[in-house]
Amino acid sequence: MNVPPLDRISESLRAHARIDAGLAAPTAIRTIVDERARASRCGTLDEYAALVERSPEERSRLRELVTVPETWLFRYPASYELLRTRLAERRDRPFRALSVACATGAEPACIVMAALSAGVAPGSIAVTAIDPNPSALAVARAGRWGRMALRDAPPAWAAPWLHVDASGVSVSPEVLARIRFEEGIAPEALAPFPAGSCDGVWCRNLAIYLSAEARRAIGARLIQLLAADGMLFLGHAEPAGVFGLHEQVTPVAGGTFAFDRATAGMRPGAEPHAAARVASTGAGRTAVTGTRAASTQRAAPPAPAERPAALPPGLDDARRAANLGRVDEALAIADGLHRSGDRSTGLLELLGTLHAARGDVAGAERFLRQVLYLDPDHVEALLHLALLADSRGDAGLAHRYRARAAKEAG
């Protein structure tokens, strides 16, 4: 049977790179495949399909174009404040972390800087960072990125290990020495790690590219690797349920996208312990305001008359509901904020992702385009719009969105 070359390439991406069938569909990858075939000097698509089938390196290059590596320093800043708080309570213990799909390495570098700033001894910090893209790992090992790797002012605590100049940003050798970079694709790349060996596991903004089978396989492995008191960090558009983990983890705090293992006596999805409450610090940034078991003494509760009036739900509440998979509740809160006049990019992006989760492509695109009107270089909005264009079969538009996102993310 003579299988068309685009179908062969699509199957290679699905089988070897675990790419979602929609993203790897022949109509979705045609433009990218044409570009790579020309760059590889293949005379026909049949020749290029044969190259993809025999060459892991070419599959990696193709995968990189289909799934733009999203990375920048101190993304989700509240998560690193939470990490520092937790590590400060146990600074005398070793800290072992895993960063899955680390792209060009900004995430593992931030993990190390947070641990160092919390007082963990450098020799007690060990972070393993995995990614299938060798060119991204080459950047990660160098520890230097372009100016877009730093979207906001870095936290003051990172200053000893961070250098910013006119051409970009870099981290100190002390940070890089604590990271082991490995090439591999999850879940297979996670097999060598012993169960319970990770105090922190990061797997962010990967699920949106993967097949449902791959997401479940990765989720099962991630929870096995997590230590009893470890934390799991996911992306803003990835509730734990997409990995099949909604019954096994408990959300920590809005804005951190972090999860503890669910424990006896705490219903999965319940309000987290006091340590993880997060308060806004302005300019869209958040910081942890409490600590887990920060004190063994409990103050007497105030009299009912002294209790302040409940605040109306805010963006963090909408994000928390979305993170738990309660899409209708999240959308109700977000719609209310929008009607009240909130036009922040954070809210508009959330509205876009919520409408997409409900299958409302037109509504999702409407809000995400508003994000781009306010911030033309907004990488998440560009990537979400690329996925929506794919779902409509508009491969050319999807490719243009991804190209813009790749330019900004790099």
C-alpha positions as CSV (number, residue, x, y, z in Angstrom):
1,M,0.0,0.0,0.0
2,N,1.4,3.4,-1.1
3,V,1.0,5.7,1.9
4,P,1.2,9.4,1.1
5,P,4.4,11.0,2.4
6,L,2.6,13.6,4.6
7,D,0.7,10.7,6.2
8,R,4.0,8.9,6.9
9,I,5.5,12.0,8.5
10,S,2.4,12.6,10.5
11,E,2.5,9.0,11.8
12,S,6.2,9.4,12.7
13,L,5.4,12.5,14.8
14,R,2.6,10.7,16.6
15,A,4.5,7.5,17.2
16,H,7.9,8.9,18.1
17,A,7.2,12.4,19.5
18,R,3.8,11.6,21.1
19,I,2.4,14.7,19.3
20,D,-1.4,15.1,19.4
21,A,-3.1,13.8,16.3
22,G,-4.6,17.2,15.5
23,L,-1.3,19.0,15.7
24,A,0.4,16.3,13.6
25,A,-2.3,16.0,11.0
26,P,-1.1,16.3,7.4
27,T,-3.0,19.5,6.8
28,A,-1.6,21.0,10.0
29,I,2.1,20.2,9.2
30,R,2.2,20.8,5.4
31,T,3.7,24.2,5.5
32,I,6.3,23.2,8.1
33,V,7.2,20.0,6.2
34,D,7.7,22.0,3.0
35,E,10.1,24.3,4.7
36,R,12.1,21.4,6.3
37,A,12.2,19.5,3.0
38,R,13.7,22.5,1.2
39,A,16.2,23.1,4.1
40,S,17.2,19.4,4.0
41,R,17.6,19.5,0.2
42,C,15.2,16.7,-0.4
43,G,13.9,16.7,-4.0
44,T,10.5,15.2,-3.1
45,L,8.2,14.8,-0.1
46,D,8.8,11.0,-0.4
47,E,12.6,11.6,0.2
48,Y,11.8,13.9,3.1
49,A,9.4,11.3,4.7
50,A,12.2,8.7,4.4
51,L,14.6,11.1,6.2
52,V,12.1,11.7,9.0
53,E,11.5,8.0,9.4
54,R,15.2,7.2,9.7
55,S,16.6,10.3,11.5
56,P,15.8,11.1,15.1
57,E,17.6,14.4,14.6
58,E,15.2,15.4,11.8
59,R,12.2,14.3,13.8
60,S,13.5,16.5,16.6
61,R,13.8,19.5,14.3
62,L,10.3,19.0,13.0
63,R,8.9,18.5,16.5
64,E,10.5,21.8,17.5
65,L,8.6,23.6,14.8
66,V,5.3,22.0,15.6
67,T,5.7,22.5,19.4
68,V,7.4,25.9,19.9
69,P,9.5,25.7,23.1
70,E,8.0,28.2,25.5
71,T,10.5,29.4,28.1
72,W,11.5,32.5,29.9
73,L,13.0,33.3,33.3
74,F,10.7,33.5,36.4
75,R,7.5,32.6,34.5
76,Y,4.7,32.1,37.1
77,P,6.8,34.1,39.8
78,A,4.5,33.0,42.6
79,S,5.6,29.4,42.1
80,Y,9.2,30.3,42.9
81,E,8.2,32.3,45.9
82,L,6.3,29.3,47.1
83,L,9.3,27.1,46.4
84,R,11.6,29.4,48.4
85,T,9.2,29.3,51.4
86,R,9.0,25.6,51.4
87,L,12.7,25.1,51.0
88,A,13.5,27.6,53.8
89,E,11.6,25.3,56.2
90,R,13.8,22.3,55.2
91,R,17.0,23.9,54.1
92,D,19.2,21.3,55.8
93,R,17.9,18.6,53.6
94,P,18.9,17.8,50.0
95,F,16.7,19.1,47.3
96,R,16.2,17.0,44.2
97,A,14.1,18.3,41.3
98,L,13.1,17.3,37.8
99,S,12.2,19.7,34.9
100,V,10.4,17.9,32.1
101,A,10.4,19.5,28.6
102,C,12.8,22.2,29.9
103,A,13.3,23.8,26.4
104,T,16.2,26.2,26.6
105,G,16.7,25.8,30.3
106,A,15.2,28.9,31.9
107,E,13.0,26.8,34.2
108,P,15.7,24.7,35.8
109,A,17.9,27.7,36.2
110,C,15.1,29.5,38.2
111,I,14.6,26.4,40.3
112,V,18.3,26.4,41.3
113,M,18.3,30.1,42.0
114,A,15.2,29.8,44.2
115,A,16.8,26.9,46.1
116,L,20.1,28.8,46.6
117,S,18.3,31.9,47.8
118,A,16.3,29.8,50.3
119,G,19.6,28.8,52.0
120,V,19.9,25.2,50.6
121,A,23.6,24.3,50.4
122,P,24.8,24.3,46.8
123,G,26.1,20.7,47.1
124,S,22.7,19.6,48.2
125,I,20.9,20.8,45.1
126,A,20.4,18.5,42.1
127,V,18.1,19.3,39.2
128,T,17.7,17.1,36.2
129,A,16.3,18.8,33.1
130,I,15.0,16.8,30.1
131,D,14.1,17.9,26.6
132,P,14.0,16.2,23.2
133,N,15.5,19.1,21.3
134,P,19.3,19.0,21.2
135,S,19.5,22.6,19.9
136,A,17.4,23.9,22.8
137,L,19.6,21.9,25.2
138,A,22.7,23.5,23.7
139,V,21.3,26.9,24.7
140,A,20.4,25.6,28.1
141,R,23.9,24.3,28.8
142,A,25.4,27.7,27.9
143,G,23.1,29.4,30.4
144,R,22.6,32.5,28.2
145,W,19.5,33.8,26.5
146,G,18.2,36.8,24.6
147,R,16.5,39.7,26.0
148,M,13.0,38.2,25.7
149,A,14.0,35.5,28.3
150,L,13.4,38.2,30.9
151,R,9.9,39.6,30.6
152,D,9.7,41.4,33.9
153,A,12.1,42.7,36.5
154,P,13.8,39.7,38.1
155,P,13.2,39.1,41.8
156,A,15.8,40.7,44.0
157,W,16.8,37.4,45.5
158,A,18.1,36.2,42.1
159,A,20.6,39.0,41.8
160,P,23.7,37.1,43.0
161,W,23.4,34.5,40.2
162,L,21.9,36.6,37.3
163,H,23.7,38.9,34.9
164,V,21.7,41.2,32.6
165,D,23.3,43.3,29.8
166,A,22.2,44.9,26.6
167,S,22.4,41.7,24.6
168,G,20.7,39.3,27.0
169,V,20.8,37.5,30.3
170,S,22.9,34.8,31.7
171,V,23.2,32.8,34.9
172,S,26.4,32.0,36.9
173,P,28.4,28.8,36.6
174,E,27.3,28.0,40.2
175,V,23.7,27.6,38.9
176,L,24.6,25.6,35.8
177,A,26.7,23.2,38.0
178,R,23.6,22.1,39.8
179,I,21.7,21.1,36.6
180,R,22.1,17.9,34.6
181,F,20.7,18.3,31.1
182,E,19.5,15.2,29.3
183,E,18.0,14.6,25.9
184,G,14.9,12.5,25.9
185,I,11.1,12.4,25.5
186,A,8.7,11.7,28.3
187,P,7.5,9.3,29.6
188,E,10.3,7.0,28.3
189,A,13.0,9.4,29.6
190,L,11.5,9.3,33.1
191,A,12.0,5.5,33.5
192,P,15.5,5.6,35.1
193,F,14.4,7.7,38.0
194,P,13.5,5.9,41.3
195,A,10.0,6.2,42.7
196,G,9.8,9.0,45.3
197,S,13.1,10.5,44.2
198,C,12.0,14.1,43.4
199,D,11.1,16.8,45.9
200,G,9.8,18.9,43.1
201,V,8.6,18.0,39.6
202,W,8.0,20.6,36.9
203,C,6.0,19.6,33.8
204,R,4.6,22.8,32.3
205,N,2.9,23.7,29.0
206,L,3.7,20.3,27.5
207,A,0.3,18.6,27.7
208,I,-1.3,20.8,25.1
209,Y,0.9,19.2,22.5
210,L,0.5,15.6,23.5
211,S,-1.9,12.8,22.8
212,A,-4.3,11.8,25.5
213,E,-2.4,8.5,25.9
214,A,0.9,10.2,26.3
215,R,-0.5,12.6,28.9
216,R,-1.9,9.8,31.0
217,A,1.4,7.9,30.8
218,I,3.4,10.9,31.8
219,G,1.0,11.7,34.7
220,A,1.3,8.2,36.1
221,R,5.1,8.4,36.1
222,L,5.2,11.9,37.5
223,I,3.2,11.0,40.6
224,Q,5.4,7.9,41.1
225,L,8.5,10.1,41.1
226,L,7.2,12.7,43.5
227,A,8.3,12.4,47.1
228,A,5.7,12.2,49.8
229,D,6.1,15.9,50.7
230,G,7.1,17.0,47.2
231,M,5.3,19.4,44.9
232,L,4.2,19.1,41.3
233,F,4.2,22.2,39.1
234,L,2.0,22.3,36.0
235,G,1.2,25.0,33.4
236,H,-1.6,27.6,33.5
237,A,-3.6,25.8,30.9
238,E,-3.1,22.3,32.3
239,P,-5.3,21.2,35.2
240,A,-4.1,18.1,36.9
241,G,-7.0,16.1,35.4
242,V,-5.4,16.3,31.9
243,F,-2.6,14.0,33.3
244,G,-5.2,11.8,35.1
245,L,-4.0,13.2,38.5
246,H,-7.1,15.1,39.8
247,E,-7.7,12.5,42.6
248,Q,-4.1,12.2,43.6
249,V,-3.0,15.8,44.1
250,T,-4.3,18.9,45.9
251,P,-3.8,22.5,44.5
252,V,-1.6,24.7,46.6
253,A,-2.5,28.3,45.6
254,G,-3.8,30.4,42.8
255,G,-1.1,31.7,40.5
256,T,1.5,29.0,41.5
257,F,-0.1,26.1,39.5
258,A,1.5,23.9,42.2
259,F,0.1,20.7,43.7
260,D,0.8,18.7,46.8
261,R,0.1,15.0,47.1
262,A,-3.5,14.5,48.3
263,T,-3.4,13.2,51.9
264,A,-5.9,11.5,54.1
265,G,-8.4,13.9,55.5
266,M,-8.0,16.4,52.7
267,R,-10.4,16.1,49.8
268,P,-8.6,16.4,46.4
269,G,-9.3,19.9,45.1
270,A,-10.0,21.3,48.6
271,E,-8.7,24.7,49.7
272,P,-5.0,24.4,50.4
273,H,-3.3,24.8,53.7
274,A,-2.6,28.3,55.0
275,A,1.0,28.2,53.8
276,A,0.1,28.5,50.2
277,R,-2.2,31.5,50.3
278,V,-1.1,34.0,47.7
279,A,-1.6,37.7,47.6
280,S,-1.3,40.1,44.8
281,T,1.7,42.4,44.9
282,G,0.8,44.5,41.9
283,A,1.7,44.6,38.3
284,G,0.4,41.1,37.8
285,R,2.9,39.5,40.1
286,T,2.2,37.4,43.2
287,A,4.0,36.4,46.3
288,V,3.4,33.8,49.0
289,T,2.0,35.3,52.2
290,G,2.1,32.4,54.5
291,T,4.2,29.3,55.3
292,R,3.2,25.7,55.8
293,A,3.4,25.0,59.5
294,A,5.0,28.3,60.0
295,S,4.1,28.3,63.7
296,T,2.7,25.7,66.1
297,Q,0.7,28.4,67.9
298,R,-2.7,29.3,66.7
299,A,-4.3,32.6,67.4
300,A,-7.9,32.7,68.6
301,P,-10.3,33.4,65.8
302,P,-11.7,36.9,65.8
303,A,-15.2,37.5,66.9
304,P,-17.8,37.4,64.1
305,A,-18.3,41.2,64.2
306,E,-14.5,41.7,63.5
307,R,-14.4,39.5,60.4
308,P,-13.9,41.6,57.3
309,A,-16.5,41.4,54.5
310,A,-15.8,38.7,52.0
311,L,-14.0,40.0,48.9
312,P,-15.7,39.3,45.5
313,P,-14.0,36.5,43.4
314,G,-10.9,37.7,41.5
315,L,-8.6,36.5,38.8
316,D,-6.8,34.1,41.1
317,D,-10.1,32.5,42.0
318,A,-11.0,32.1,38.4
319,R,-7.6,30.6,37.7
320,R,-7.9,28.2,40.7
321,A,-11.3,27.0,39.5
322,A,-9.9,26.5,36.0
323,N,-6.9,24.6,37.4
324,L,-9.3,22.2,39.1
325,G,-11.2,21.6,35.9
326,R,-14.3,23.6,37.0
327,V,-14.6,25.4,33.7
328,D,-18.1,26.8,34.1
329,E,-17.3,28.3,37.6
330,A,-14.1,29.8,36.2
331,L,-15.9,31.3,33.3
332,A,-18.6,32.8,35.5
333,I,-16.0,34.5,37.6
334,A,-14.0,35.7,34.6
335,D,-17.1,37.0,32.8
336,G,-18.0,39.0,35.9
337,L,-14.6,40.5,36.0
338,H,-14.8,41.3,32.3
339,R,-18.2,43.0,32.7
340,S,-16.8,45.1,35.5
341,G,-14.3,46.6,33.1
342,D,-11.2,44.4,33.6
343,R,-9.3,44.3,30.3
344,S,-6.0,42.9,31.6
345,T,-4.1,40.5,29.3
346,G,-4.2,37.9,32.1
347,L,-8.0,37.9,32.2
348,L,-8.4,38.0,28.4
349,E,-6.0,35.1,28.0
350,L,-7.9,33.1,30.6
351,L,-11.2,33.8,28.9
352,G,-9.7,32.7,25.7
353,T,-8.5,29.4,27.1
354,L,-11.8,28.8,28.9
355,H,-13.8,29.3,25.8
356,A,-11.4,27.0,24.0
357,A,-11.9,24.3,26.7
358,R,-15.7,24.5,26.0
359,G,-15.2,24.1,22.3
360,D,-16.1,27.7,21.4
361,V,-13.3,28.4,18.9
362,A,-14.8,31.7,17.8
363,G,-15.1,33.0,21.3
364,A,-11.6,31.8,22.2
365,E,-10.1,33.5,19.2
366,R,-12.0,36.8,19.9
367,F,-10.4,37.1,23.4
368,L,-7.0,35.9,22.4
369,R,-6.8,38.4,19.6
370,Q,-7.6,41.1,22.1
371,V,-4.6,39.9,24.1
372,L,-2.4,40.4,21.0
373,Y,-3.9,43.9,20.5
374,L,-2.7,44.8,23.9
375,D,0.6,42.8,23.7
376,P,1.5,41.8,20.2
377,D,4.4,39.6,21.5
378,H,2.3,37.5,23.9
379,V,3.7,34.0,23.4
380,E,0.9,32.1,25.1
381,A,-1.8,33.8,23.1
382,L,0.1,33.2,19.9
383,L,0.4,29.5,20.7
384,H,-3.2,29.1,21.7
385,L,-4.3,30.8,18.5
386,A,-2.0,28.5,16.5
387,L,-3.8,25.5,18.1
388,L,-7.2,27.0,17.4
389,A,-6.2,27.6,13.7
390,D,-5.0,24.0,13.6
391,S,-8.4,22.9,14.8
392,R,-10.1,24.8,12.0
393,G,-7.7,23.3,9.4
394,D,-6.0,26.6,8.7
395,A,-2.4,25.3,8.7
396,G,-0.9,28.4,7.1
397,L,-2.3,30.7,9.8
398,A,-1.2,28.3,12.5
399,H,2.3,28.2,11.1
400,R,2.5,32.1,11.1
401,Y,1.3,32.2,14.8
402,R,4.0,29.6,15.7
403,A,6.7,31.4,13.8
404,R,5.9,34.6,15.7
405,A,5.8,32.8,19.0
406,A,9.1,31.1,18.3
407,K,10.7,34.4,17.5
408,E,9.5,35.9,20.7
409,A,10.3,32.9,22.9
410,G,13.8,32.7,21.5
